[in-house]
């Protein structure tokens, strides 16, 4: 909580107070992947039990929360993809890639979390459980599963070849052949490797457009390449980086300014930067 301005160490009570009073939807969504890995297991389990009330809201996500998650995803799609990156070949943020599938699984979890057996920190586990309950079709679950596994293998192969984490697949030549070989394909079938990746991720993007964005948003789109940014209501949104620019005690005051009379996106963006600059540097009130 609070990024750079937050306390290095917090008590469970402090975490609970933060999420209860100031936690935004995107912060609660991030808790969906939380699980105990190492350290004091008793403390870890106490933390998980504490956050369950926030990441698994009673009755499932509200319409407002669903809208907020969609707005945040639209912003990620628009702003986080590196300049010059190919949207079809970016394993993490590209069309039908890891982020598309993971956000869809997380939205489904928040919508149906009132059923405890559907709560799962694994993306593939969520897809399996949702299909088992017929909340999505077996075909849609399989399509997203195949795309997620394919993108994961491709991303891992990139890391092996480059020696560091990379997300953008090469489009041709020796670099592509090296990645294909690292992913388990015959080196002479690098184009087939790429074609398989594109086929599976494109199919997944079609499912994501329908399941994540909803029929009401995609029904008039001519393809899955439409700009989700233009389909959403920006009146109630502000940038996630804002929450790390100042303390939690300032959130309510900031929201009053950011959420008022936001009719024009350019005006809203300019006003947001102006307000954040005014708040930046103020110490958090814990």
C-alpha positions as YAML, in Angstrom:
chain: A
units: angstrom
residues:
- id: 1
  name: UNK
  ca: [0.00, 0.00, 0.00]
- id: 2
  name: UNK
  ca: [1.05, 3.59, -0.85]
- id: 3
  name: UNK
  ca: [4.12, 2.61, -2.83]
- id: 4
  name: UNK
  ca: [7.23, 4.63, -1.97]
- id: 5
  name: UNK
  ca: [5.37, 6.63, 0.66]
- id: 6
  name: UNK
  ca: [4.07, 3.57, 2.48]
- id: 7
  name: UNK
  ca: [5.45, 2.00, 5.62]
- id: 8
  name: UNK
  ca: [8.08, -0.69, 5.01]
- id: 9
  name: UNK
  ca: [6.44, -3.01, 7.53]
- id: 10
  name: UNK
  ca: [2.79, -3.10, 8.55]
- id: 11
  name: UNK
  ca: [0.68, -4.99, 11.03]
- id: 12
  name: UNK
  ca: [-2.23, -7.11, 9.85]
- id: 13
  name: UNK
  ca: [-4.56, -4.56, 11.40]
- id: 14
  name: UNK
  ca: [-2.91, -1.80, 9.36]
- id: 15
  name: UNK
  ca: [-3.33, -3.78, 6.13]
- id: 16
  name: UNK
  ca: [-6.96, -4.45, 6.96]
- id: 17
  name: UNK
  ca: [-7.63, -0.79, 7.68]
- id: 18
  name: UNK
  ca: [-5.99, 0.27, 4.42]
- id: 19
  name: UNK
  ca: [-7.93, -2.14, 2.23]
- id: 20
  name: UNK
  ca: [-11.15, -1.40, 4.11]
- id: 21
  name: UNK
  ca: [-10.95, 2.39, 3.90]
- id: 22
  name: UNK
  ca: [-8.77, 3.20, 0.88]
- id: 23
  name: UNK
  ca: [-8.27, 0.04, -1.18]
- id: 24
  name: UNK
  ca: [-9.24, 0.58, -4.81]
- id: 25
  name: UNK
  ca: [-10.66, -2.11, -7.05]
- id: 26
  name: UNK
  ca: [-7.39, -2.67, -8.91]
- id: 27
  name: UNK
  ca: [-5.59, -3.18, -5.59]
- id: 28
  name: UNK
  ca: [-8.14, -5.74, -4.46]
- id: 29
  name: UNK
  ca: [-7.91, -7.44, -7.85]
- id: 30
  name: UNK
  ca: [-4.14, -7.78, -7.37]
- id: 31
  name: UNK
  ca: [-4.81, -9.76, -4.18]
- id: 32
  name: UNK
  ca: [-6.45, -12.55, -6.20]
- id: 33
  name: UNK
  ca: [-3.02, -14.07, -6.89]
- id: 34
  name: UNK
  ca: [-1.85, -13.82, -3.28]
- id: 35
  name: UNK
  ca: [-0.79, -17.09, -1.66]
- id: 36
  name: UNK
  ca: [1.64, -18.21, 1.03]
- id: 37
  name: UNK
  ca: [5.09, -19.04, -0.36]
- id: 38
  name: UNK
  ca: [7.67, -18.74, 2.41]
- id: 39
  name: UNK
  ca: [8.21, -17.39, 5.90]
- id: 40
  name: UNK
  ca: [5.93, -17.86, 8.87]
- id: 41
  name: UNK
  ca: [3.06, -19.97, 7.52]
- id: 42
  name: UNK
  ca: [0.73, -19.09, 10.37]
- id: 43
  name: UNK
  ca: [1.17, -15.37, 9.68]
- id: 44
  name: UNK
  ca: [0.78, -15.96, 5.96]
- id: 45
  name: UNK
  ca: [-2.48, -17.83, 6.42]
- id: 46
  name: UNK
  ca: [-3.78, -15.14, 8.78]
- id: 47
  name: UNK
  ca: [-3.03, -12.55, 6.11]
- id: 48
  name: UNK
  ca: [-4.84, -14.59, 3.46]
- id: 49
  name: UNK
  ca: [-7.89, -15.01, 5.68]
- id: 50
  name: UNK
  ca: [-7.89, -11.28, 6.34]
- id: 51
  name: UNK
  ca: [-7.79, -10.28, 2.65]
- id: 52
  name: UNK
  ca: [-10.46, -12.78, 1.60]
- id: 53
  name: UNK
  ca: [-13.16, -10.28, 2.55]
- id: 54
  name: UNK
  ca: [-11.69, -7.77, 0.08]
- id: 55
  name: UNK
  ca: [-10.61, -9.91, -2.88]
- id: 56
  name: UNK
  ca: [-13.77, -12.01, -2.67]
- id: 57
  name: UNK
  ca: [-16.50, -9.38, -2.12]
- id: 58
  name: UNK
  ca: [-19.80, -10.64, -0.75]
- id: 59
  name: UNK
  ca: [-22.17, -11.31, -3.62]
- id: 60
  name: UNK
  ca: [-19.39, -10.91, -6.17]
- id: 61
  name: UNK
  ca: [-18.09, -7.81, -7.92]
- id: 62
  name: UNK
  ca: [-20.54, -4.95, -8.33]
- id: 63
  name: UNK
  ca: [-21.34, -3.40, -11.70]
- id: 64
  name: UNK
  ca: [-19.18, -0.44, -10.69]
- id: 65
  name: UNK
  ca: [-16.22, -2.70, -9.88]
- id: 66
  name: UNK
  ca: [-16.59, -4.53, -13.20]
- id: 67
  name: UNK
  ca: [-16.56, -1.16, -14.97]
- id: 68
  name: UNK
  ca: [-13.45, -0.10, -13.04]
- id: 69
  name: UNK
  ca: [-11.62, -3.31, -13.94]
- id: 70
  name: UNK
  ca: [-12.48, -2.82, -17.60]
- id: 71
  name: UNK
  ca: [-11.29, 0.78, -17.52]
- id: 72
  name: UNK
  ca: [-8.00, -0.26, -15.96]
- id: 73
  name: UNK
  ca: [-7.51, -2.99, -18.56]
- id: 74
  name: UNK
  ca: [-8.18, -0.49, -21.33]
- id: 75
  name: UNK
  ca: [-5.52, 1.78, -19.86]
- id: 76
  name: UNK
  ca: [-3.04, -1.08, -19.62]
- id: 77
  name: UNK
  ca: [-3.69, -1.98, -23.27]
- id: 78
  name: UNK
  ca: [-3.23, 1.64, -24.34]
- id: 79
  name: UNK
  ca: [-0.30, 2.76, -22.20]
- id: 80
  name: UNK
  ca: [1.81, -0.20, -21.11]
- id: 81
  name: UNK
  ca: [2.69, -1.74, -24.47]
- id: 82
  name: UNK
  ca: [6.25, -0.57, -25.29]
- id: 83
  name: UNK
  ca: [6.58, 1.94, -28.11]
- id: 84
  name: UNK
  ca: [7.02, 0.18, -31.43]
- id: 85
  name: UNK
  ca: [5.95, -3.21, -30.08]
- id: 86
  name: UNK
  ca: [3.83, -5.46, -32.30]
- id: 87
  name: UNK
  ca: [0.50, -6.08, -30.58]
- id: 88
  name: UNK
  ca: [0.28, -9.48, -32.23]
- id: 89
  name: UNK
  ca: [3.71, -10.67, -31.06]
- id: 90
  name: UNK
  ca: [3.94, -9.31, -27.51]
- id: 91
  name: UNK
  ca: [3.54, -12.38, -25.30]
- id: 92
  name: UNK
  ca: [2.49, -10.46, -22.20]
- id: 93
  name: UNK
  ca: [0.47, -7.44, -23.34]
- id: 94
  name: UNK
  ca: [-0.37, -8.44, -26.90]
- id: 95
  name: UNK
  ca: [-3.74, -9.52, -28.28]
- id: 96
  name: UNK
  ca: [-4.76, -12.82, -26.72]
- id: 97
  name: UNK
  ca: [-1.58, -12.95, -24.65]
- id: 98
  name: UNK
  ca: [-0.97, -13.52, -20.96]
- id: 99
  name: UNK
  ca: [-2.56, -10.33, -19.67]
- id: 100
  name: UNK
  ca: [-5.73, -10.81, -21.72]
- id: 101
  name: UNK
  ca: [-6.29, -14.31, -20.35]
- id: 102
  name: UNK
  ca: [-5.27, -13.50, -16.77]
- id: 103
  name: UNK
  ca: [-7.49, -10.42, -16.48]
- id: 104
  name: UNK
  ca: [-10.41, -12.41, -17.86]
- id: 105
  name: UNK
  ca: [-9.85, -15.13, -15.26]
- id: 106
  name: UNK
  ca: [-9.59, -12.52, -12.51]
- id: 107
  name: UNK
  ca: [-12.79, -10.77, -13.57]
- id: 108
  name: UNK
  ca: [-14.64, -14.08, -13.61]
- id: 109
  name: UNK
  ca: [-13.31, -14.83, -10.12]
- id: 110
  name: UNK
  ca: [-14.51, -11.51, -8.73]
- id: 111
  name: UNK
  ca: [-17.90, -11.87, -10.39]
- id: 112
  name: UNK
  ca: [-18.55, -15.38, -9.04]
- id: 113
  name: UNK
  ca: [-16.48, -15.47, -5.84]
- id: 114
  name: UNK
  ca: [-19.58, -15.93, -3.70]
- id: 115
  name: UNK
  ca: [-19.15, -19.62, -4.60]
- id: 116
  name: UNK
  ca: [-16.15, -20.56, -2.48]
- id: 117
  name: UNK
  ca: [-15.14, -23.54, -4.61]
- id: 118
  name: UNK
  ca: [-14.53, -21.13, -7.52]
- id: 119
  name: UNK
  ca: [-11.85, -19.20, -5.63]
- id: 120
  name: UNK
  ca: [-8.53, -20.15, -7.18]
- id: 121
  name: UNK
  ca: [-5.21, -18.29, -7.38]
- id: 122
  name: UNK
  ca: [-4.21, -20.17, -10.56]
- id: 123
  name: UNK
  ca: [-5.28, -18.75, -13.92]
- id: 124
  name: UNK
  ca: [-5.70, -22.20, -15.45]
- id: 125
  name: UNK
  ca: [-7.45, -23.38, -12.29]
- id: 126
  name: UNK
  ca: [-9.97, -20.56, -12.60]
- id: 127
  name: UNK
  ca: [-10.71, -21.41, -16.23]
- id: 128
  name: UNK
  ca: [-11.20, -25.07, -15.34]
- id: 129
  name: UNK
  ca: [-13.55, -24.31, -12.45]
- id: 130
  name: UNK
  ca: [-15.57, -21.74, -14.40]
- id: 131
  name: UNK
  ca: [-16.08, -24.19, -17.26]
- id: 132
  name: UNK
  ca: [-17.06, -26.90, -14.78]
- id: 133
  name: UNK
  ca: [-19.80, -24.62, -13.46]
- id: 134
  name: UNK
  ca: [-20.82, -23.71, -17.02]
- id: 135
  name: UNK
  ca: [-20.11, -20.04, -16.35]
- id: 136
  name: UNK
  ca: [-18.04, -20.13, -19.53]
- id: 137
  name: UNK
  ca: [-18.11, -22.79, -22.21]
- id: 138
  name: UNK
  ca: [-15.60, -25.64, -22.33]
- id: 139
  name: UNK
  ca: [-14.54, -24.37, -25.75]
- id: 140
  name: UNK
  ca: [-13.84, -20.85, -24.46]
- id: 141
  name: UNK
  ca: [-11.91, -22.21, -21.48]
- id: 142
  name: UNK
  ca: [-9.83, -24.44, -23.75]
- id: 143
  name: UNK
  ca: [-9.12, -21.60, -26.17]
- id: 144
  name: UNK
  ca: [-7.85, -19.33, -23.39]
- id: 145
  name: UNK
  ca: [-5.92, -22.17, -21.76]
- id: 146
  name: UNK
  ca: [-4.11, -23.01, -25.01]
- id: 147
  name: UNK
  ca: [-3.25, -19.36, -25.63]
- id: 148
  name: UNK
  ca: [-1.97, -18.88, -22.06]
- id: 149
  name: UNK
  ca: [0.22, -22.00, -22.23]
- id: 150
  name: UNK
  ca: [1.50, -21.08, -25.70]
- id: 151
  name: UNK
  ca: [2.34, -17.50, -24.66]
- id: 152
  name: UNK
  ca: [4.02, -18.74, -21.47]
- id: 153
  name: UNK
  ca: [6.20, -21.21, -23.37]
- id: 154
  name: UNK
  ca: [7.11, -18.55, -25.94]
- id: 155
  name: UNK
  ca: [7.98, -16.04, -23.22]
- id: 156
  name: UNK
  ca: [10.13, -18.58, -21.38]
- id: 157
  name: UNK
  ca: [11.87, -19.50, -24.65]
- id: 158
  name: UNK
  ca: [12.62, -15.81, -25.23]
- id: 159
  name: UNK
  ca: [14.20, -15.60, -21.78]
- id: 160
  name: UNK
  ca: [16.37, -18.65, -22.48]
- id: 161
  name: UNK
  ca: [17.59, -17.25, -25.80]
- id: 162
  name: UNK
  ca: [18.14, -13.66, -24.65]
- id: 163
  name: UNK
  ca: [19.41, -14.46, -21.18]
- id: 164
  name: UNK
  ca: [16.88, -12.09, -19.62]
- id: 165
  name: UNK
  ca: [13.14, -11.60, -19.54]
- id: 166
  name: UNK
  ca: [11.75, -10.40, -22.87]
- id: 167
  name: UNK
  ca: [8.16, -10.25, -24.08]
- id: 168
  name: UNK
  ca: [8.35, -9.43, -27.80]
- id: 169
  name: UNK
  ca: [8.64, -12.35, -30.22]
- id: 170
  name: UNK
  ca: [10.89, -11.80, -33.25]
- id: 171
  name: UNK
  ca: [8.98, -11.88, -36.50]
- id: 172
  name: UNK
  ca: [11.40, -13.80, -38.68]
- id: 173
  name: UNK
  ca: [14.93, -14.99, -39.33]
- id: 174
  name: UNK
  ca: [17.50, -16.52, -37.02]
- id: 175
  name: UNK
  ca: [16.13, -14.89, -33.83]
- id: 176
  name: UNK
  ca: [12.74, -16.51, -34.46]
- id: 177
  name: UNK
  ca: [14.35, -19.88, -35.22]
- id: 178
  name: UNK
  ca: [16.28, -19.72, -31.94]
- id: 179
  name: UNK
  ca: [13.13, -18.99, -29.94]
- id: 180
  name: UNK
  ca: [11.19, -21.71, -31.74]
- id: 181
  name: UNK
  ca: [13.92, -24.24, -30.96]
- id: 182
  name: UNK
  ca: [13.98, -23.18, -27.31]
- id: 183
  name: UNK
  ca: [10.21, -23.69, -27.22]
- id: 184
  name: UNK
  ca: [10.61, -27.26, -28.42]
- id: 185
  name: UNK
  ca: [9.95, -26.83, -32.14]
- id: 186
  name: UNK
  ca: [12.28, -28.11, -34.90]
- id: 187
  name: UNK
  ca: [14.50, -25.22, -35.91]
- id: 188
  name: UNK
  ca: [13.36, -25.50, -39.54]
- id: 189
  name: UNK
  ca: [9.73, -25.01, -38.44]
- id: 190
  name: UNK
  ca: [10.12, -21.55, -36.95]
- id: 191
  name: UNK
  ca: [7.41, -20.10, -39.20]
- id: 192
  name: UNK
  ca: [5.03, -22.87, -38.16]
- id: 193
  name: UNK
  ca: [5.83, -22.01, -34.53]
- id: 194
  name: UNK
  ca: [4.92, -18.38, -35.16]
- id: 195
  name: UNK
  ca: [1.78, -19.28, -37.11]
- id: 196
  name: UNK
  ca: [0.65, -21.54, -34.26]
- id: 197
  name: UNK
  ca: [1.23, -18.74, -31.73]
- id: 198
  name: UNK
  ca: [-0.74, -16.23, -33.80]
- id: 199
  name: UNK
  ca: [-3.61, -18.64, -34.44]
- id: 200
  name: UNK
  ca: [-4.07, -19.49, -30.77]
- id: 201
  name: UNK
  ca: [-3.73, -15.95, -29.44]
- id: 202
  name: UNK
  ca: [-6.11, -14.54, -32.06]
- id: 203
  name: UNK
  ca: [-8.72, -17.10, -31.08]
- id: 204
  name: UNK
  ca: [-8.19, -16.21, -27.44]
- id: 205
  name: UNK
  ca: [-8.61, -12.51, -28.16]
- id: 206
  name: UNK
  ca: [-12.01, -13.21, -29.69]
- id: 207
  name: UNK
  ca: [-13.05, -15.01, -26.50]
- id: 208
  name: UNK
  ca: [-11.62, -12.25, -24.29]
- id: 209
  name: UNK
  ca: [-13.53, -9.59, -26.21]
- id: 210
  name: UNK
  ca: [-16.75, -11.48, -25.56]
- id: 211
  name: UNK
  ca: [-16.18, -12.75, -22.01]
- id: 212
  name: UNK
  ca: [-14.17, -9.89, -20.49]
- id: 213
  name: UNK
  ca: [-15.50, -6.86, -22.33]
- id: 214
  name: UNK
  ca: [-19.05, -8.13, -22.74]
- id: 215
  name: UNK
  ca: [-21.42, -8.34, -25.67]
- id: 216
  name: UNK
  ca: [-22.62, -4.80, -25.01]
- id: 217
  name: UNK
  ca: [-19.17, -3.42, -25.83]
- id: 218
  name: UNK
  ca: [-17.98, -5.67, -28.65]
- id: 219
  name: UNK
  ca: [-21.19, -6.24, -30.62]
- id: 220
  name: UNK
  ca: [-20.66, -3.20, -32.84]
- id: 221
  name: UNK
  ca: [-16.93, -3.70, -33.33]
- id: 222
  name: UNK
  ca: [-15.79, -4.88, -36.74]
- id: 223
  name: UNK
  ca: [-12.81, -6.77, -35.31]
- id: 224
  name: UNK
  ca: [-11.01, -7.54, -32.06]
- id: 225
  name: UNK
  ca: [-8.57, -4.71, -32.81]
- id: 226
  name: UNK
  ca: [-10.94, -1.91, -31.84]
- id: 227
  name: UNK
  ca: [-9.85, 0.55, -29.19]
- id: 228
  name: UNK
  ca: [-11.46, -0.37, -25.85]
- id: 229
  name: UNK
  ca: [-10.38, 3.03, -24.54]
- id: 230
  name: UNK
  ca: [-13.09, 4.68, -26.61]
- id: 231
  name: UNK
  ca: [-15.79, 2.31, -25.38]
- id: 232
  name: UNK
  ca: [-15.57, 3.13, -21.69]
- id: 233
  name: UNK
  ca: [-16.80, 5.83, -19.33]
- id: 234
  name: UNK
  ca: [-13.77, 7.78, -18.13]
- id: 235
  name: UNK
  ca: [-15.66, 9.98, -15.73]
- id: 236
  name: UNK
  ca: [-14.90, 7.90, -12.64]
- id: 237
  name: UNK
  ca: [-11.34, 6.82, -13.37]
- id: 238
  name: UNK
  ca: [-7.90, 8.02, -12.41]
- id: 239
  name: UNK
  ca: [-4.45, 6.66, -13.04]
- id: 240
  name: UNK
  ca: [-3.12, 3.87, -10.73]
- id: 241
  name: UNK
  ca: [0.17, 5.73, -10.41]
- id: 242
  name: UNK
  ca: [-1.74, 8.49, -8.61]
- id: 243
  name: UNK
  ca: [-2.19, 6.28, -5.56]
- id: 244
  name: UNK
  ca: [1.57, 6.05, -5.14]
- id: 245
  name: UNK
  ca: [2.17, 9.79, -5.41]
- id: 246
  name: UNK
  ca: [0.71, 10.67, -2.01]
- id: 247
  name: UNK
  ca: [-0.58, 9.24, 1.23]
- id: 248
  name: UNK
  ca: [-3.77, 7.36, 1.85]
- id: 249
  name: UNK
  ca: [-5.24, 10.24, 3.82]
- id: 250
  name: UNK
  ca: [-5.39, 12.29, 0.62]
- id: 251
  name: UNK
  ca: [-7.36, 9.81, -1.49]
- id: 252
  name: UNK
  ca: [-10.81, 11.12, -0.66]
- id: 253
  name: UNK
  ca: [-9.84, 14.74, -1.33]
- id: 254
  name: UNK
  ca: [-8.15, 13.81, -4.60]
- id: 255
  name: UNK
  ca: [-11.11, 11.73, -5.77]
- id: 256
  name: UNK
  ca: [-13.47, 14.66, -5.22]
- id: 257
  name: UNK
  ca: [-11.43, 16.70, -7.69]
- id: 258
  name: UNK
  ca: [-10.71, 13.95, -10.21]
- id: 259
  name: UNK
  ca: [-14.25, 12.62, -10.34]
- id: 260
  name: UNK
  ca: [-15.97, 15.95, -10.89]
- id: 261
  name: UNK
  ca: [-17.11, 17.23, -14.30]
- id: 262
  name: UNK
  ca: [-14.83, 14.92, -16.26]
- id: 263
  name: UNK
  ca: [-16.44, 15.21, -19.66]
- id: 264
  name: UNK
  ca: [-13.43, 15.56, -21.93]
- id: 265
  name: UNK
  ca: [-10.61, 13.01, -21.71]
- id: 266
  name: UNK
  ca: [-7.83, 15.47, -22.61]
- id: 267
  name: UNK
  ca: [-9.10, 17.95, -20.07]
- id: 268
  name: UNK
  ca: [-9.36, 15.18, -17.49]
- id: 269
  name: UNK
  ca: [-5.80, 14.02, -18.13]
- id: 270
  name: UNK
  ca: [-4.47, 17.56, -17.82]
- id: 271
  name: UNK
  ca: [-6.42, 18.12, -14.61]
- id: 272
  name: UNK
  ca: [-5.21, 14.82, -13.16]
- id: 273
  name: UNK
  ca: [-1.56, 15.74, -13.68]
- id: 274
  name: UNK
  ca: [-2.18, 19.16, -12.15]
- id: 275
  name: UNK
  ca: [-3.77, 17.71, -9.04]
- id: 276
  name: UNK
  ca: [-1.20, 14.95, -8.63]
- id: 277
  name: UNK
  ca: [1.62, 17.50, -8.83]
- id: 278
  name: UNK
  ca: [-0.06, 19.49, -6.10]
- id: 279
  name: UNK
  ca: [-0.29, 16.44, -3.86]
- id: 280
  name: UNK
  ca: [3.13, 14.98, -4.67]
- id: 281
  name: UNK
  ca: [5.60, 15.13, -1.81]
- id: 282
  name: UNK
  ca: [3.00, 15.31, 0.94]
- id: 283
  name: UNK
  ca: [3.65, 12.78, 3.67]
- id: 284
  name: UNK
  ca: [1.01, 10.09, 4.19]
- id: 285
  name: UNK
  ca: [-1.19, 10.31, 7.25]
- id: 286
  name: UNK
  ca: [-1.24, 6.80, 8.74]
...
